[in-house]
Amino acid sequence: GRTLSVAAGATLHSVKVMGDNGVGDIAWVAAAIDWILRHGTRPAVISISMGSIARRALQVLREVEIRGPVSIVIAAGNDGQEIACSGADHVPPHVIIVGSVGPDDEVAGTSGWGSCVDVYAPGVNIPAAGISSQTGEIVAIGTSVAVPHVSG
């Protein structure tokens, strides 16, 4: 669908990191980030709404040299667990980790949490664009729908 958005005026560049079966690989994420850093315009925001690999994405982002004004916004994950972020697990300064809250502004029970979660955004019962038609809508939940509220 094209009728719902968080940042209607934003220019988007889609970089595929998952197969048609919905499964991805962290190496694909690393390659996508590298491509964006080489070809994207600045300032840029890289939005990674893949809660299932948030912790592995952090490992990749610790090794990426960022040049220019680039922020990377990633989902805190949907397993309801704390995200480690000290010592070897530090979060680079250009990375923003997003958890999700419900309509009551309470942290969603499924949201990743902890001192390294920078911000919480709406992530429960969010109207979102669906793929059934250009006006298709779904109701989405999770940190993957919280991330666009911060990226946008």
C-alpha positions as a Python dict, from the first residue, in 0.01 Angstrom:
ca = {
    (1, 'G'): (0, 0, 0),
    (2, 'R'): (103, 359, -56),
    (3, 'T'): (-144, 541, 166),
    (4, 'L'): (35, 514, 501),
    (5, 'S'): (378, 644, 594),
    (6, 'V'): (581, 793, 873),
    (7, 'A'): (791, 1027, 656),
    (8, 'A'): (591, 1092, 341),
    (9, 'G'): (850, 1328, 191),
    (10, 'A'): (1153, 1104, 244),
    (11, 'T'): (1351, 958, -43),
    (12, 'L'): (1386, 583, 5),
    (13, 'H'): (1643, 348, -143),
    (14, 'S'): (1551, -14, -89),
    (15, 'V'): (1838, -257, -47),
    (16, 'K'): (1730, -621, -30),
    (17, 'V'): (1882, -826, 251),
    (18, 'M'): (1631, -1109, 278),
    (19, 'G'): (1529, -1387, 45),
    (20, 'D'): (1176, -1440, -82),
    (21, 'N'): (1128, -1682, 208),
    (22, 'G'): (1181, -1400, 461),
    (23, 'V'): (1517, -1533, 576),
    (24, 'G'): (1832, -1323, 560),
    (25, 'D'): (2197, -1350, 643),
    (26, 'I'): (2410, -1108, 844),
    (27, 'A'): (2661, -1102, 555),
    (28, 'W'): (2385, -964, 332),
    (29, 'V'): (2319, -689, 589),
    (30, 'A'): (2691, -605, 598),
    (31, 'A'): (2703, -589, 217),
    (32, 'A'): (2394, -366, 209),
    (33, 'I'): (2540, -125, 464),
    (34, 'D'): (2864, -113, 264),
    (35, 'W'): (2670, -41, -58),
    (36, 'I'): (2471, 238, 107),
    (37, 'L'): (2785, 396, 251),
    (38, 'R'): (2952, 389, -93),
    (39, 'H'): (2654, 496, -306),
    (40, 'G'): (2409, 679, -80),
    (41, 'T'): (2368, 1054, -51),
    (42, 'R'): (2437, 1241, 271),
    (43, 'P'): (2294, 1302, 518),
    (44, 'A'): (2159, 949, 537),
    (45, 'V'): (1961, 731, 773),
    (46, 'I'): (1995, 355, 744),
    (47, 'S'): (1690, 186, 889),
    (48, 'I'): (1724, -181, 991),
    (49, 'S'): (1390, -325, 1098),
    (50, 'M'): (1506, -681, 1142),
    (51, 'G'): (1455, -748, 1510),
    (52, 'S'): (1557, -1111, 1478),
    (53, 'I'): (1914, -1016, 1390),
    (54, 'A'): (1953, -695, 1593),
    (55, 'R'): (2231, -834, 1808),
    (56, 'R'): (2425, -971, 1509),
    (57, 'A'): (2373, -642, 1323),
    (58, 'L'): (2539, -465, 1615),
    (59, 'Q'): (2845, -687, 1568),
    (60, 'V'): (2869, -576, 1205),
    (61, 'L'): (2811, -210, 1290),
    (62, 'R'): (3098, -211, 1542),
    (63, 'E'): (3332, -285, 1252),
    (64, 'V'): (3191, -38, 999),
    (65, 'E'): (3379, 286, 945),
    (66, 'I'): (3120, 559, 902),
    (67, 'R'): (3217, 863, 697),
    (68, 'G'): (2992, 1165, 685),
    (69, 'P'): (2656, 1232, 847),
    (70, 'V'): (2502, 884, 869),
    (71, 'S'): (2279, 746, 1143),
    (72, 'I'): (2185, 380, 1165),
    (73, 'V'): (1857, 297, 1337),
    (74, 'I'): (1804, -66, 1436),
    (75, 'A'): (1531, -264, 1608),
    (76, 'A'): (1593, -384, 1963),
    (77, 'G'): (1437, -719, 1881),
    (78, 'N'): (1114, -887, 1979),
    (79, 'D'): (1228, -1148, 2227),
    (80, 'G'): (1165, -943, 2542),
    (81, 'Q'): (1530, -977, 2646),
    (82, 'E'): (1793, -729, 2758),
    (83, 'I'): (2045, -619, 2497),
    (84, 'A'): (2406, -623, 2621),
    (85, 'C'): (2591, -304, 2535),
    (86, 'S'): (2902, -263, 2748),
    (87, 'G'): (3265, -360, 2700),
    (88, 'A'): (3303, -563, 2381),
    (89, 'D'): (2929, -522, 2328),
    (90, 'H'): (2945, -141, 2306),
    (91, 'V'): (2710, 43, 2073),
    (92, 'P'): (2881, 274, 1821),
    (93, 'P'): (2778, 641, 1853),
    (94, 'H'): (2616, 647, 1506),
    (95, 'V'): (2374, 366, 1600),
    (96, 'I'): (2031, 428, 1753),
    (97, 'I'): (1861, 125, 1908),
    (98, 'V'): (1480, 138, 1918),
    (99, 'G'): (1246, -55, 2145),
    (100, 'S'): (867, -55, 2124),
    (101, 'V'): (587, 73, 2345),
    (102, 'G'): (214, 16, 2340),
    (103, 'P'): (-68, 271, 2346),
    (104, 'D'): (-17, 313, 2722),
    (105, 'D'): (350, 418, 2669),
    (106, 'E'): (464, 110, 2860),
    (107, 'V'): (748, -95, 2711),
    (108, 'A'): (593, -379, 2511),
    (109, 'G'): (647, -718, 2672),
    (110, 'T'): (812, -848, 2356),
    (111, 'S'): (1046, -549, 2309),
    (112, 'G'): (1419, -576, 2359),
    (113, 'W'): (1521, -349, 2645),
    (114, 'G'): (1818, -229, 2850),
    (115, 'S'): (2047, 64, 2902),
    (116, 'C'): (2159, 62, 2539),
    (117, 'V'): (1807, 107, 2402),
    (118, 'D'): (1819, 474, 2307),
    (119, 'V'): (1451, 539, 2252),
    (120, 'Y'): (1115, 365, 2255),
    (121, 'A'): (858, 432, 1984),
    (122, 'P'): (505, 311, 1904),
    (123, 'G'): (515, -56, 1814),
    (124, 'V'): (178, -209, 1906),
    (125, 'N'): (-125, -212, 1675),
    (126, 'I'): (30, 26, 1421),
    (127, 'P'): (-157, 78, 1091),
    (128, 'A'): (89, -3, 814),
    (129, 'A'): (96, -41, 439),
    (130, 'G'): (6, -388, 320),
    (131, 'I'): (102, -569, 2),
    (132, 'S'): (-246, -673, -109),
    (133, 'S'): (-295, -356, -317),
    (134, 'Q'): (-173, 3, -346),
    (135, 'T'): (-415, 95, -68),
    (136, 'G'): (-373, -227, 131),
    (137, 'E'): (-335, -195, 506),
    (138, 'I'): (-233, -424, 790),
    (139, 'V'): (-200, -383, 1166),
    (140, 'A'): (162, -439, 1265),
    (141, 'I'): (343, -495, 1594),
    (142, 'G'): (704, -507, 1711),
    (143, 'T'): (1025, -311, 1712),
    (144, 'S'): (1034, -336, 1332),
    (145, 'V'): (742, -93, 1314),
    (146, 'A'): (886, 124, 1592),
    (147, 'V'): (1207, 185, 1394),
    (148, 'P'): (1042, 391, 1115),
    (149, 'H'): (901, 630, 1376),
    (150, 'V'): (1260, 713, 1467),
    (151, 'S'): (1414, 688, 1119),
    (152, 'G'): (1147, 908, 963),
}
